[in-house]
């Protein structure tokens, strides 16, 4: 098409445009989400059932149907360290792909911990501190969430205990160092610090871990340590709520660019960054606005949305969490140790799952080698090294742009680049040396895990 090199365009909002409220998609959903059930009784849970785990202000956000939930000023003040985040037009990538598509990306890698995760870590730390909590226990997959909560804990004076999935603990030692630098205590999961962790290690001493196991350990830690609450970085409704600052800013920035997206893409493991970008756009659709193609990109090694079943399941491996209806591969399923550790989860956010079930969003699964190829191309054209997780969204965006080239159709593509890959260089090293492997969908292991779904 003979395009000339065009300077990359950056759309920046000033601090006054940091959202003053989070967007609650519950106000606009076409149908109510299925109730969350108590793991013992099988009956819908109430706020009191969640009180041992979360502060009451966060529980109120879970049950709220208000469209806007005000962001406390101390939280907005902490957001000012890195928000609003920039939106870029990827001119150089467009030229490399020789595509008529316009590609935009919202970049969340400029936060203190290098990803979108502080968007919820900061309010969670604030509300816990406000309620008198002194210590938080959590799990982390690749370490982005653990890093963010460690940062937020330092900001609000809270002790942080992080159970880091063993495969990522080994693959990403500098994530652990960052967490410890912020003051958190980090242990590999499964660990010897909990009864459940010890039982897993007794059966499989070299276990690579999973988010489901780490969640079980963090919850056990919470209920056995006075003054401790549980904090999590994805899946749950209030986490997705806090991330909607991403999408709200992107709406303003796309208006600055004079365009509206045709396709909106986010990677999806538990659903937080995907929801953060897409929910405000979907809300416009539900309120009678334009419909967009919204695509969740997930790993082929843990394809809950594309290969899982929509059923009630536990969020953790030890079956301690409430039962939620979600797309799941079975709580006993342990994904292969892919480098996108933040996407190694057996289930999916109940809200994202509902949207998939009613046809409001699509899902695609991709292999990790193709994702890293897209990540390298992006680094060489746009200059930013993506974390392994958002390379899944990037790969789908590239495919959409190439499809536009083949059809000669102009389309506007928006995706969320939810974090940088500076702590993931070992994974890129394996890719560049040809050592990175793809994992096929483990149908038999998933079938076995699904056979153990709770009967609801």
N, C-alpha and C positions, 0 to 999 in steps of 0.2 A: 504493500500500500504506500510505501515510500514516505512515511512520516519523518519529519525532522525531529531531532531531539528537543523536547520541551522541558523547561525547568519544572521540577516537582512543585506542586502547589500544596500549600499548608494552610489549613483553616483553623484559626485560633480564637477562642473566646476569652474574655477577661474574667477576673474573679467574680464579678457581679453576676455572671451567668452560671455559676455553680448552682445546680438546682436547689430550691428551698424545700422541696418535698420529694419523697420517693413515690413512684407510680405503682399503685396496687392493682394488678390486672384482675383480681377477684371481682372488682366493681363492674367489669365489662365482659366477663366470660359469658358465652352463649348458654352455658349450663353450669350448675354448681359442681365443684369437685367432689368425688366420693369421700365419705368421712374417713378420718384416721381412726383406727381401731386399737383398743387396748390389747397387748399381746397375751394377757392372761384370760380376760373375759370375752374378748372378741366383740365388745360393745364400743360404740363411739367414745373417744376420750374427751375429757373436758380440760379447762385450763389447769385445774388442780393436779391432773396427772402429769403435766409437763413441768410443774413448779420445782421438782427436785433437780431438774436439768438446766432450766433457763430462768433468767429474771423475768418478772411479770410484764415489764414493758415490751419485751420481745414476744411473749406469749400473746399479748393484746394485738400485736401486729399480725400474728398468724390468723386470728379469728376475725380481724377487721374486714369490712366490705367497703370502707371509705376509699375513694379513688386516689386521694392524696394523703400521705402521712408525713407530717412536718419533720424535717431534719433538724435536730437540736443544734443550736449555734456552736457549742464546743466541737461537735462532729464536723460541721461546715468549716470551722476554723482549722481543724486538722486536715480536711480535704484540700485546703488552700496550699498545702505543701506540694501538691502535684495536679490538682484539678483547676479548671477543666483540662482534659487531655486533648491533644491535637487530632484532627482528621486530616489525612493526606490523600491526594489524588496520585495514583501510582503510574505516572506518565512513562517512566522508564521501563517498567514491567509491561505496560501496554505495548510499547514499541518493540520490546523483545519478543512478545507474542504475536506481533503484527495483527492486532485485533481492533475492530471498530468499537469494542466495548470500552466503557469508562469504568475503571476500577478504583474504588475508594476504600481506605481502611482506617478504622478508629484505633489509635495506638495507646494501649494501656501500660506499656513498658516503662514509662517515666516515673512510676510511683517509687517510694523508698525501697520496697522489696522487689520491684521489677515486674509486677503483674497487676491485674485488676483486683486481686484479693483484698487489699486494704479497704476497698469500698465497703465491705461488710465487717472486716476485722475491727475497724475503728469504732463503728456504732456498737458492736457487740461488747468491746472492752468498756466503752463509755457506760452502757446500760448496766453491765455487771458491777462496775465500780460504784455507780450511783446506788445500787441496791446493797452495797456493803460486802460484796464478794471479794475475796483476796487472792484467789487462785483459779486458773482455768486449765482444764485438760482437753486435749484435742488430738486428732489424727491428721496426718498429711500424706499425700501420695508422692508427688514429685518434689515437694518441699515448698512450693509457692505459697500454699495456705499457711503452713507452719511459719514461714518467714514473715508473712504479713501479720499473723497473730502475735508473734514474738515482738515485732515492731510496735504494734498497738499496745501490748502489755507493758512495754517500756514507757510508752507515752502516757499511760494512765496508772502506772505503778502496780501492776498485777504480776504475780508469779505465773509462769506458763510451763506446762508439761506437755511435750509433743511426742506422740507415738508415730514414728516415721516408717512407712512400709519398707521392709528390709531390702527389696531389690533397688529402690531408689536411694536408700541409706548408703548402699554400696556404690551405686552408679554416680551419685551426686554428692560427694563429701563436702563440697563448698556450700551447698545449701545448709547442711548441718552447721558448718562453721558460722554462717551468717546468723542462723537462729541463736546459736550460743553467744555470738557477739552482742545480739540484742538482749541477752540475759536468760533465754529459755533453756530448760533441760530437755535434751533430745535423746530418745532411746530407739533402737531398731525394733520393729514389730513384725512378727511376734517377739515379745520380750519376756524376761524373767520377773518383771515388776508386777505382773498381774497373774491371778490364778488361771485365767483363760489362756494368756500367753504361754504360761508354763505347760499347760495341757497340750497346746498345739505343738510346742517344741518337743515334748515327750514323744509324740507320735511321729513328727517329721523334724529332726534337728536342723536340717538345712533349708527349712521352709523359706520361700522368697517373699511371703507375706501378701497381703491384699488390703485394700481400703476397708473391706468388710471386717477383717480381723482387727485392724487398727481402730476402727470405730468401737468394736466390742471392748477393746482394752481401755480406750478413753472413757467409755461410759462406766465400766467397772471402777476405774480410778475415781471418777466423779462421785459415785455413790458410796465409796469407802473412805473418802477424805473430807472431813468437815471443812466448810468454808469454800468448797470447790464447786464450780458449775462447769457444764459441758459447753464447748464452743465448736462449731463446725463451719466449713467453708463452702459447702454446696448443698444441693438437694432440697433443703428445707425452705418453706415459703418465705420466711423473713430474710433469708440469705439472698434469694432471688430478688426480693423487693429492694434491698439495699443496692444491688448492682444496677438498678434501672437508671442511675445517674448517667451511665454510659449511653443508653439509647436516647435519653432526653437531650443530652448534649449533641448527639449525632443528628437529631432532627433539625436543630438550629444550624448546625454546620453544613448540612446538605442544602439547607435554604440559602446559606451564604454562597455555596457553590452553584446555586441556580439549577439544581437537579434533584430528582427524586429517584430512589432506587427501584429497580425492577426486581432484583434478587438480593436478599439479605441472608448472610451466612455466618454461623458461629460454630466452633467446635463444641462437642457436648460429651461430658463424662458423667457429671452429676447434674449439670444444667445451669450453673450460675452465670458464666460469662455469656453463654448463648442467650439466656433469658434477659440479662442486663442490656444487651444490644437490641434484641428483637421485641421484647414485651411492649415498650412504648409505641413501636410501629404497629404491632398487632392490635394494640388498644385503639389506634386510629381506625383500623379496619372494622373492628367490632362496633365502633360508634358510628358506622355508616360511611367511612372513608374508603380510599382506594385499597384494593387487595394487592398484596405482594407475595412473591414466591419466597418462602422462608425455609431455609435448609439447615438442618442440624448435621454436622459432619462428625462421625465417630470412628474409632479404630475397628478394623476387621477382627482384631483379637478380642474385643469386648463389645460386640454390636447389639446392645440392648434394644435400641429403637428399631433396628432393621431386622433382627432375628429373634428378639425376645418375645415374651407373651405379656399381655396387659392383664395383670392379676395382683391380688394382695400378696405382699411378701415383706420379709424383714429387711431392714436397711443394713444389718450387720450379720456377720457369720455366726456369732454365738446366740442370735435370736433374742436379743435384749431390747431392741428398739420397738416402738409401736409398729403396727402393720399399716402399710400404705399401699394404695393401688397405683402401680407403676409398671412401665415396661421393664421386665427383669429377665435375667438369665439364670435366676435361682441364687439365693443367698449363699449357698455352698459352693458356687462356681468361683474358681481362682483363675483370673486371666493370666496369660503368659506375661513375662517381665518385659514388656515393650518400654521404650524410653519415654513415651508420653505417659508418665506415671500418673498424672492428674486425670487421665481418662480411663484408668484401669479399675473400673467399678462395675459391679454386676447389675446395677439398677439405674434408674433415671429419676429425676425430680418428678413428683406427682403432677405438678402443674404442666411441665413440659410433656409428660406422658399423656395427659388429658388432651392437650392441643394436638398431639400426633393422632390420638384416637378419633378425634372429631374432624380430622383432615385439614386443620388450620396450618400445619407445618408438614414438611417432608423430612426424610432422613436418608443419608447416604453413608456407607462405610468404606473406608480406604485403608490400604496397607501402608506400613510405616516407611518402607523404602521410597515409595512414590511421594510420600509427604516430605521426606528429607530432601529429595530431588527438588521439589518445589521450594523448600526452605533455602537451599543453596542458590537457586536462581533468584529468589527474592533478595537475598543478601547481596548478590552480585549486581543487581539492578537498582534496588531501592536503598541498599546500604545498612539495613537493619537485619540482624540475625534473629529469626523468630524462635521462640521456645518450641519444643516438639509438639505440644498440644495445638497451638494455632496453625501449625503447618497443615493440619487436617482441613481447617476452614480454607486456608490458602489454596490447597490442592483442588478443592471443589470450585473455588473462585477461578482458578486457572482453567479448569475444564469448561466452566461456563463461558469464559472469554474465548477459548478456542472454538467452542461450538458457535459462538457469535461470528467468528472469522469464517467458519465453513458456510454458515447460512447467509453471511453478509448483513446480518441483523444487528443494529445498534442496541445495546442494552447497558443499563447502569447497574453495577455490582458493588455492594457494600459488605465488607466483612470485618470481623473483630480480630485485630492482632493483639491478643490479650496479655502478652508478656514477651520479654526478650529471652534469648537463649544463651546468655553469657555463662550460665552455670551448667550448660548442657554441651560443652565443647567435646567432652568424651564421646557423646553420642554422635556428634558430627564427625569426629575423628574416625569412628567405626564406619560411618557411612562413606566417607571419602576414601577409606582404605578397602572398601568392598566387603567389610565384615558384618555389616548390619543384615539381619535376616527378617523375612516376613513370617508371620505365623498364620496358618490357615484356621478357619473357624472350627473350633473343637466340638463338633456336633454331638458326639457321644457323651462328652463330659457335661455339656449343657443339658442334654436330655436327662442325665442322671440327677443333676442339680434341680431341674424343674420337677422331677418326680417327687421331690421333698417339699414342694410348695405347701404352705399351710392351707387347710381346708376352711374356707370362709364362705 
